[in-house]
Amino acid sequence: MERTLVLVKPDGVQRGLVGEIVARFERKGLKPVGLRLLTVPREMAERHYAVHAGKHFYAGLVEFITSGPVAAIALEGPDAIAVVRRLVRSTMPNEAEPGTIRGDLGISGLRNLVHASDAPETADFELALWFEDGTLLNYAREIDAWIVAEEPART
């Protein structure tokens, strides 16, 4: 099982879309293992976006993510990172396909509703930043057997 981080950014929280966004991931079969609503401290935002420090858009990212409440969601499932990225799609909402979160709900540019980890290393770093040790849950759901099928043995 793979874990990843999704942030519902201030525009998504202010527009009342947290529930719908979480529901889309759950309907796909991903399991929430951590949920947190917070106003992001500047230092945390700077650490989160450190890979972009020095780029022309860095200050705007930090300003926006600290401008209002954010919902941090840790999700678990097979290939969770790739699945989330497909559901989220293009950074620019006007370029995202219908049926995706940004394509259906996004407006423009930085106001693109969500952040999603892009690689296992990034997910590990971000999950550790947004969730303290021991705050992510390990639990089984009855539906997991219907979502995660065991692969037949190959000979």
N, CA, C and O of each residue as an XYZ file, in Angstrom:
620
protein
N       0.837     -1.192      0.000
C       0.000      0.000      0.000
C       0.872      1.241      0.000
O       1.937      1.281      0.617
N       0.407      2.223     -0.688
C       1.134      3.482     -0.797
C       0.318      4.584     -0.122
O      -0.913      4.558     -0.129
N       1.027      5.547      0.456
C       0.371      6.695      1.085
C       0.799      7.973      0.378
O       1.909      8.077     -0.144
N      -0.104      8.938      0.375
C       0.173     10.219     -0.255
C      -0.553     11.330      0.472
O      -1.454     11.087      1.275
N      -0.146     12.551      0.179
C      -0.754     13.723      0.795
C      -1.541     14.515     -0.236
O      -1.093     14.715     -1.365
N      -2.721     14.961      0.174
C      -3.511     15.923     -0.593
C      -3.807     17.080      0.344
O      -4.182     16.878      1.499
N      -3.638     18.290     -0.162
C      -4.049     19.478      0.576
C      -5.211     20.101     -0.174
O      -5.111     20.349     -1.376
N      -6.310     20.355      0.518
C      -7.354     21.186     -0.051
C      -6.962     22.598      0.356
O      -6.986     22.951      1.535
N      -6.604     23.391     -0.634
C      -6.071     24.730     -0.412
C      -7.166     25.685      0.082
O      -8.347     25.336      0.079
N      -6.767     26.886      0.503
C      -7.759     27.822      1.044
C      -8.961     28.082      0.135
O     -10.067     28.283      0.637
N      -8.775     28.084     -1.186
C      -9.925     28.318     -2.064
C     -10.922     27.173     -1.988
O     -12.130     27.408     -2.030
N     -10.441     25.940     -1.877
C     -11.334     24.789     -1.753
C     -12.069     24.773     -0.432
O     -13.251     24.436     -0.377
N     -11.366     25.140      0.650
C     -12.002     25.196      1.975
C     -13.053     26.305      1.979
O     -14.184     26.083      2.411
N     -12.691     27.491      1.503
C     -13.613     28.618      1.510
C     -14.836     28.373      0.627
O     -15.917     28.886      0.917
N     -14.682     27.606     -0.430
C     -15.800     27.308     -1.330
C     -16.632     26.119     -0.857
O     -17.602     25.742     -1.516
N     -16.262     25.526      0.278
C     -17.044     24.420      0.832
C     -16.909     23.126      0.056
O     -17.871     22.366     -0.052
N     -15.713     22.859     -0.494
C     -15.507     21.687     -1.341
C     -14.731     20.554     -0.684
O     -14.456     19.547     -1.336
N     -14.371     20.692      0.585
C     -13.568     19.652      1.244
C     -14.276     18.306      1.181
O     -13.671     17.306      0.793
N     -15.539     18.269      1.554
C     -16.283     17.005      1.559
C     -16.363     16.371      0.189
O     -16.171     15.162      0.053
N     -16.644     17.169     -0.831
C     -16.736     16.626     -2.188
C     -15.394     16.083     -2.662
O     -15.330     15.032     -3.298
N     -14.325     16.807     -2.348
C     -12.998     16.362     -2.778
C     -12.623     15.061     -2.072
O     -12.142     14.128     -2.716
N     -12.836     14.987     -0.765
C     -12.554     13.743     -0.033
C     -13.421     12.618     -0.591
O     -12.938     11.500     -0.771
N     -14.684     12.897     -0.866
C     -15.603     11.877     -1.384
C     -15.121     11.315     -2.721
O     -15.272     10.120     -2.977
N     -14.551     12.151     -3.566
C     -14.051     11.654     -4.855
C     -12.928     10.642     -4.661
O     -12.864      9.631     -5.361
N     -12.052     10.917     -3.714
C     -10.969      9.968     -3.445
C     -11.517      8.685     -2.827
O     -11.080      7.588     -3.176
N     -12.462      8.820     -1.922
C     -13.058      7.630     -1.304
C     -13.812      6.795     -2.327
O     -13.711      5.568     -2.312
N     -14.564      7.434     -3.214
C     -15.299      6.686     -4.241
C     -14.357      5.920     -5.156
O     -14.718      4.869     -5.685
N     -13.160      6.442     -5.342
C     -12.164      5.759     -6.162
C     -11.605      4.539     -5.435
O     -11.044      3.641     -6.063
N     -11.759      4.505     -4.103
C     -11.264      3.376     -3.320
C     -10.125      3.717     -2.389
O      -9.659      2.854     -1.647
N      -9.660      4.961     -2.410
C      -8.590      5.368     -1.496
C      -9.150      5.542     -0.090
O     -10.295      5.950      0.100
N      -8.321      5.224      0.875
C      -8.731      5.256      2.278
C      -8.062      6.425      2.992
O      -6.835      6.525      2.993
N      -8.860      7.321      3.609
C      -8.255      8.368      4.425
C      -7.628      7.755      5.680
O      -8.276      6.995      6.400
N      -6.378      8.090      5.928
C      -5.708      7.611      7.143
C      -5.274      8.773      8.024
O      -4.686      8.570      9.087
N      -5.566      9.989      7.581
C      -5.291     11.184      8.356
C      -6.043     12.366      7.772
O      -6.064     12.563      6.557
N      -6.659     13.151      8.645
C      -7.373     14.367      8.245
C      -7.038     15.456      9.244
O      -7.014     15.221     10.452
N      -6.781     16.646      8.731
C      -6.403     17.742      9.614
C      -6.814     19.059      8.972
O      -6.544     19.280      7.792
N      -7.463     19.936      9.733
C      -7.817     21.268      9.265
C      -6.986     22.259     10.056
O      -6.991     22.233     11.286
N      -6.266     23.138      9.355
C      -5.397     24.067     10.054
C      -5.147     25.319      9.226
O      -5.301     25.327      8.005
N      -4.761     26.365      9.923
C      -4.211     27.551      9.277
C      -2.708     27.338      9.264
O      -2.100     27.116     10.311
N      -2.116     27.404      8.102
C      -0.717     27.012      7.918
C       0.227     28.119      8.378
O       0.153     29.243      7.882
N       1.111     27.809      9.321
C       2.133     28.785      9.714
C       3.101     29.036      8.555
O       3.390     28.128      7.776
N       3.594     30.253      8.447
C       4.496     30.627      7.354
C       5.693     29.684      7.258
O       6.061     29.261      6.162
N       6.306     29.352      8.401
C       7.476     28.454      8.377
C       7.134     27.104      7.747
O       7.922     26.559      6.975
N       5.977     26.576      8.073
C       5.547     25.291      7.511
C       5.342     25.421      5.999
O       5.743     24.542      5.235
N       4.722     26.510      5.577
C       4.510     26.746      4.150
C       5.847     26.844      3.413
O       6.003     26.297      2.321
N       6.798     27.535      4.011
C       8.115     27.677      3.391
C       8.823     26.327      3.288
O       9.488     26.055      2.288
N       8.689     25.488      4.300
C       9.280     24.143      4.237
C       8.596     23.294      3.177
O       9.252     22.565      2.433
N       7.258     23.395      3.112
C       6.497     22.614      2.135
C       6.906     22.970      0.707
O       7.068     22.085     -0.134
N       7.072     24.255      0.435
C       7.389     24.724     -0.911
C       8.880     25.000     -1.116
O       9.246     25.688     -2.069
N       9.740     24.482     -0.249
C      11.182     24.758     -0.318
C      11.788     24.421     -1.678
O      12.733     25.087     -2.101
N      11.279     23.421     -2.368
C      11.832     23.050     -3.677
C      11.646     24.174     -4.696
O      12.338     24.202     -5.714
N      10.725     25.096     -4.435
C      10.470     26.201     -5.355
C      11.118     27.517     -4.903
O      10.969     28.539     -5.574
N      11.833     27.498     -3.774
C      12.471     28.729     -3.275
C      13.343     29.332     -4.362
O      14.093     28.625     -5.035
N      13.239     30.642     -4.527
C      14.012     31.343     -5.538
C      13.304     31.479     -6.879
O      13.729     32.270     -7.721
N      12.234     30.724     -7.091
C      11.483     30.844     -8.341
C      10.508     32.013     -8.228
O      10.105     32.393     -7.129
N      10.140     32.570     -9.356
C       9.306     33.776     -9.364
C       7.943     33.584     -8.702
O       7.346     34.556     -8.239
N       7.442     32.352     -8.649
C       6.112     32.107     -8.095
C       6.129     31.649     -6.639
O       5.069     31.449     -6.047
N       7.314     31.479     -6.055
C       7.445     30.957     -4.691
C       6.687     31.808     -3.665
O       5.917     31.269     -2.870
N       6.890     33.095     -3.673
C       6.242     33.974     -2.687
C       4.725     33.877     -2.789
O       4.033     33.883     -1.772
N       4.212     33.787     -3.998
C       2.775     33.658     -4.199
C       2.231     32.360     -3.642
O       1.141     32.338     -3.070
N       2.982     31.268     -3.801
C       2.563     29.978     -3.236
C       2.450     30.068     -1.717
O       1.457     29.643     -1.127
N       3.481     30.627     -1.100
C       3.504     30.746      0.362
C       2.365     31.646      0.842
O       1.658     31.310      1.792
N       2.194     32.788      0.179
C       1.120     33.717      0.568
C      -0.243     33.052      0.462
O      -1.073     33.187      1.361
N      -0.480     32.335     -0.633
C      -1.795     31.738     -0.844
C      -2.090     30.624      0.161
O      -3.181     30.581      0.728
N      -1.135     29.727      0.386
C      -1.389     28.578      1.273
C      -1.569     29.021      2.727
O      -2.170     28.302      3.525
N      -1.049     30.202      3.071
C      -1.203     30.718      4.436
C      -2.371     31.695      4.560
O      -2.588     32.256      5.634
N      -3.123     31.907      3.490
C      -4.185     32.922      3.485
C      -5.492     32.477      4.134
O      -6.377     33.303      4.359
N      -5.628     31.201      4.434
C      -6.852     30.696      5.056
C      -6.679     29.239      5.429
O      -5.618     28.659      5.194
N      -7.711     28.638      6.010
C      -7.610     27.244      6.426
C      -7.319     26.293      5.263
O      -7.739     26.524      4.129
N      -6.596     25.229      5.571
C      -6.235     24.178      4.629
C      -6.656     22.844      5.244
O      -6.523     22.645      6.451
N      -7.160     21.941      4.420
C      -7.461     20.587      4.879
C      -6.364     19.662      4.361
O      -6.185     19.516      3.152
N      -5.633     19.040      5.280
C      -4.585     18.084      4.924
C      -5.181     16.686      5.030
O      -5.794     16.330      6.037
N      -4.992     15.903      3.974
C      -5.579     14.569      3.911
C      -4.491     13.577      3.538
O      -3.839     13.725      2.504
N      -4.294     12.570      4.370
C      -3.397     11.473      4.047
C      -4.263     10.346      3.505
O      -5.224      9.923      4.147
N      -3.915      9.865      2.320
C      -4.686      8.820      1.660
C      -3.821      7.595      1.442
O      -2.612      7.702      1.237
N      -4.453      6.424      1.487
C      -3.744      5.160      1.311
C      -4.477      4.296      0.299
O      -5.706      4.267      0.247
N      -3.687      3.593     -0.500
C      -4.255      2.650     -1.459
C      -3.196      2.193     -2.435
O      -2.076      2.704     -2.432
N      -3.547      1.226     -3.275
C      -2.601      0.783     -4.294
C      -2.296      1.929     -5.257
O      -3.214      2.567     -5.774
N      -1.025      2.190     -5.498
C      -0.607      3.259     -6.406
C      -1.296      4.585     -6.088
O      -1.705      5.315     -6.990
N      -1.420      4.885     -4.803
C      -2.174      6.062     -4.358
C      -1.681      7.358     -5.000
O      -2.493      8.212     -5.356
N      -0.376      7.518     -5.154
C       0.155      8.764     -5.713
C      -0.336      8.952     -7.148
O      -0.846     10.018     -7.494
N      -0.187      7.934     -7.973
C      -0.611      8.033     -9.375
C      -2.124      8.180     -9.481
O      -2.611      8.936    -10.321
N      -2.864      7.477     -8.652
C      -4.321      7.567     -8.680
C      -4.767      8.989     -8.330
O      -5.617      9.561     -9.012
N      -4.195      9.552     -7.273
C      -4.546     10.915     -6.875
C      -4.185     11.895     -7.979
O      -4.982     12.777     -8.300
N      -3.016     11.764     -8.560
C      -2.591     12.695     -9.615
C      -3.534     12.636    -10.821
O      -3.812     13.663    -11.441
N      -4.023     11.447    -11.152
C      -4.983     11.338    -12.257
C      -6.311     11.997    -11.914
O      -6.940     12.613    -12.774
N      -6.742     11.873    -10.657
C      -8.006     12.489    -10.240
C      -7.902     14.007    -10.144
O      -8.889     14.712    -10.350
N      -6.722     14.506     -9.835
C      -6.499     15.943     -9.668
C      -6.263     16.600    -11.024
O      -6.915     17.590    -11.356
N      -5.363     16.070    -11.782
C      -4.955     16.485    -13.115
C      -4.174     17.777    -13.186
O      -3.516     18.159    -12.219
N      -4.239     18.452    -14.315
C      -3.398     19.597    -14.647
C      -3.453     20.700    -13.599
O      -4.507     20.984    -13.031
N      -2.300     21.318    -13.351
C      -2.221     22.434    -12.407
C      -3.148     23.565    -12.816
O      -3.715     24.240    -11.957
N      -3.308     23.780    -14.103
C      -4.160     24.851    -14.617
C      -5.573     24.301    -14.825
O      -5.792     23.485    -15.720
N      -6.522     24.735    -14.015
C      -7.877     24.194    -14.105
C      -8.498     24.277    -15.496
O      -9.254     23.386    -15.884
N      -8.192     25.336    -16.257
C      -8.781     25.455    -17.591
C      -8.187     24.468    -18.591
O      -8.689     24.342    -19.708
N      -7.117     23.764    -18.197
C      -6.521     22.738    -19.047
C      -6.833     21.331    -18.554
O      -6.515     20.355    -19.234
N      -7.449     21.214    -17.385
C      -7.743     19.905    -16.804
C      -9.007     19.310    -17.441
O      -9.963     20.020    -17.751
N      -8.976     18.002    -17.622
C     -10.074     17.314    -18.270
C     -11.325     17.303    -17.404
O     -11.230     17.229    -16.179
N     -12.515     17.376    -18.038
C     -13.752     17.182    -17.286
C     -13.707     15.812    -16.593
O     -13.139     14.855    -17.119
N     -14.309     15.741    -15.424
C     -14.275     14.503    -14.646
C     -13.174     14.485    -13.607
O     -13.173     13.635    -12.717
N     -12.224     15.426    -13.711
C     -11.161     15.538    -12.712
C     -11.539     16.633    -11.724
O     -12.406     17.462    -12.000
N     -10.883     16.627    -10.578
C     -11.202     17.622     -9.550
C     -10.981     19.032    -10.074
O     -11.870     19.878     -9.970
N      -9.815     19.292    -10.633
C      -9.548     20.642    -11.136
C     -10.373     20.966    -12.379
O     -10.782     22.112    -12.568
N     -10.617     19.978    -13.216
C     -11.413     20.206    -14.412
C     -12.861     20.531    -14.105
O     -13.474     21.350    -14.789
N     -13.411     19.897    -13.087
C     -14.814     20.126    -12.723
C     -15.004     21.298    -11.782
O     -16.004     22.012    -11.872
N     -14.048     21.507    -10.872
C     -14.265     22.454     -9.784
C     -13.310     23.639     -9.761
O     -13.592     24.640     -9.103
N     -12.188     23.546    -10.465
C     -11.169     24.584    -10.410
C     -11.550     25.825    -11.186
O     -12.400     25.786    -12.076
N     -10.902     26.937    -10.832
C     -11.185     28.207    -11.491
C      -9.980     28.658    -12.307
O     -10.054     28.727    -13.534
N      -8.851     28.971    -11.623
C      -7.703     29.465    -12.371
C      -6.428     29.388    -11.550
O      -6.461     29.398    -10.319
N      -5.302     29.313    -12.255
C      -3.962     29.437    -11.695
C      -3.741     28.871    -10.313
O      -3.997     27.691    -10.072
N      -3.260     29.715     -9.389
C      -2.998     29.273     -8.021
C      -4.260     28.799     -7.325
O      -4.188     27.985     -6.405
N      -5.400     29.288     -7.744
C      -6.666     28.861     -7.147
C      -7.117     27.583     -7.837
O      -8.151     27.543     -8.503
N      -6.306     26.532     -7.658
C      -6.573     25.257     -8.308
C      -6.982     24.174     -7.316
O      -6.886     22.983     -7.613
N      -7.437     24.589     -6.144
C      -8.097     23.769     -5.129
C      -7.229     22.820     -4.335
O      -7.405     22.712     -3.122
N      -6.300     22.128     -4.969
C      -5.591     21.063     -4.265
C      -4.109     21.037     -4.594
O      -3.663     21.509     -5.640
N      -3.375     20.471     -3.668
C      -1.981     20.082     -3.886
C      -1.952     18.574     -3.722
O      -2.640     18.029     -2.859
N      -1.161     17.896     -4.540
C      -1.005     16.445     -4.414
C       0.466     16.081     -4.558
O       1.147     16.571     -5.459
N       0.950     15.229     -3.677
C       2.339     14.754     -3.764
C       2.580     14.139     -5.137
O       1.691     13.510     -5.712
N       3.799     14.330     -5.660
C       4.081     13.865     -7.021
C       4.985     12.641     -7.120
O       5.190     12.120     -8.216
N       5.529     12.173     -6.000
C       6.444     11.028     -6.021
C       6.519     10.438     -4.617
O       6.183     11.116     -3.647
N       6.953      9.187     -4.494
C       7.040      8.571     -3.163
C       7.898      9.360     -2.175
O       7.532      9.488     -1.007
N       9.034      9.890     -2.630
C       9.909     10.650     -1.733
C       9.223     11.930     -1.274
O       9.312     12.310     -0.107
N       8.539     12.588     -2.200
C       7.809     13.807     -1.865
C       6.696     13.494     -0.875
O       6.509     14.213      0.106
N       5.960     12.424     -1.133
C       4.869     12.035     -0.238
C       5.400     11.763      1.167
O       4.802     12.200      2.150
N       6.508     11.050      1.269
C       7.088     10.766      2.591
C       7.443     12.057      3.321
O       7.119     12.218      4.497
N       8.112     12.980      2.621
C       8.492     14.264      3.217
C       7.257     15.045      3.651
O       7.193     15.547      4.773
N       6.279     15.145      2.755
C       5.093     15.948      3.034
C       4.236     15.340      4.138
O       3.731     16.069      4.992
N       4.063     14.034      4.140
C       3.282     13.397      5.212
C       3.934     13.632      6.566
O       3.244     13.884      7.554
N       5.269     13.551      6.619
C       5.978     13.802      7.876
C       5.840     15.266      8.314
O       5.794     15.555      9.510
N       5.773     16.178      7.353
C       5.627     17.595      7.662
C       4.222     17.919      8.171
O       4.071     18.677      9.130
N       3.214     17.361      7.547
C       1.825     17.725      7.845
C       1.191     16.883      8.947
O       0.205     17.297      9.557
N       1.754     15.702      9.204
C       1.214     14.819     10.245
C       2.354     14.363     11.141
O       3.370     13.857     10.663
N       2.178     14.545     12.441
C       3.209     14.122     13.398
C       3.269     12.606     13.456
O       2.318     11.921     13.082
N       4.389     12.090     13.927
C       4.534     10.643     14.095
C       3.372     10.088     14.899
O       2.992     10.638     15.933
N       2.824      9.009     14.416
C       1.772      8.329     15.152
C       0.375      8.875     14.924
O      -0.586      8.326     15.463
N       0.228      9.938     14.142
C      -1.110     10.484     13.931
C      -1.819      9.873     12.726
O      -3.029     10.042     12.577
N      -1.085      9.164     11.862
C      -1.736      8.472     10.758
C      -2.220      7.110     11.247
O      -1.518      6.413     11.980
N      -3.407      6.752     10.838
C      -4.025      5.518     11.311
C      -3.697      4.327     10.422
O      -3.451      4.468      9.224
N      -3.702      3.170     11.032
C      -3.669      1.895     10.328
C      -4.956      1.186     10.707
O      -5.176      0.874     11.878
N      -5.797      0.932      9.735
C      -7.052      0.239     10.003
C      -7.533     -0.446      8.736
O      -7.153     -0.084      7.623
N      -8.372     -1.437      8.935
C      -8.950     -2.167      7.808
C     -10.415     -1.772      7.664
O     -11.110     -1.515      8.646
N     -10.860     -1.733      6.418
C     -12.271     -1.511      6.133
C     -12.818     -2.781      5.510
O     -12.096     -3.511      4.831
N     -14.067     -3.035      5.737
C     -14.703     -4.209      5.137
C     -14.621     -4.168      3.615
O     -14.495     -5.209      2.971
N     -14.692     -2.971      3.039
C     -14.689     -2.873      1.576
C     -13.312     -3.069      0.956
O     -13.206     -3.228     -0.260
N     -12.253     -3.063      1.767
C     -10.909     -3.191      1.210
C     -10.746     -4.461      0.374
O     -10.052     -4.446     -0.642
N     -11.369     -5.539      0.788
C     -11.273     -6.790      0.039
C     -11.907     -6.666     -1.346
O     -11.546     -7.397     -2.269
N     -12.841     -5.749     -1.483
C     -13.507     -5.537     -2.767
C     -12.752     -4.548     -3.639
O     -12.987     -4.477     -4.845
N     -11.859     -3.795     -3.045
C     -11.097     -2.781     -3.787
C      -9.727     -3.305     -4.170
O      -9.271     -3.095     -5.295
N      -9.068     -3.985     -3.245
C      -7.709     -4.455     -3.455
C      -7.746     -5.968     -3.655
O      -7.841     -6.734     -2.696
N      -7.670     -6.374     -4.896
C      -7.689     -7.802     -5.206
C      -6.263     -8.339     -5.189
O      -5.326     -7.676     -5.633
N      -6.123     -9.535     -4.674
C      -4.806    -10.163     -4.705
C      -4.519    -10.612     -6.124
O      -5.378    -11.176     -6.801
N      -3.301    -10.353     -6.561
C      -2.897    -10.758     -7.911
C      -2.701    -12.272     -7.928
O      -2.138    -12.834     -6.988
N      -3.156    -12.926     -8.977
C      -2.912    -14.378     -9.086
C      -1.427    -14.642     -9.237
O      -0.695    -13.827     -9.798
N      -0.993    -15.769     -8.738
C       0.415    -16.151     -8.864
C       0.755    -16.360    -10.337
O      -0.022    -16.953    -11.085
N       1.911    -15.872    -10.739
C       2.359    -16.034    -12.126
C       3.387    -17.137    -12.180
O       4.278    -17.227    -11.335
N       3.252    -17.952    -13.160
C       4.199    -19.064    -13.300
C       4.984    -18.956    -14.562
O       5.827    -19.809    -14.840
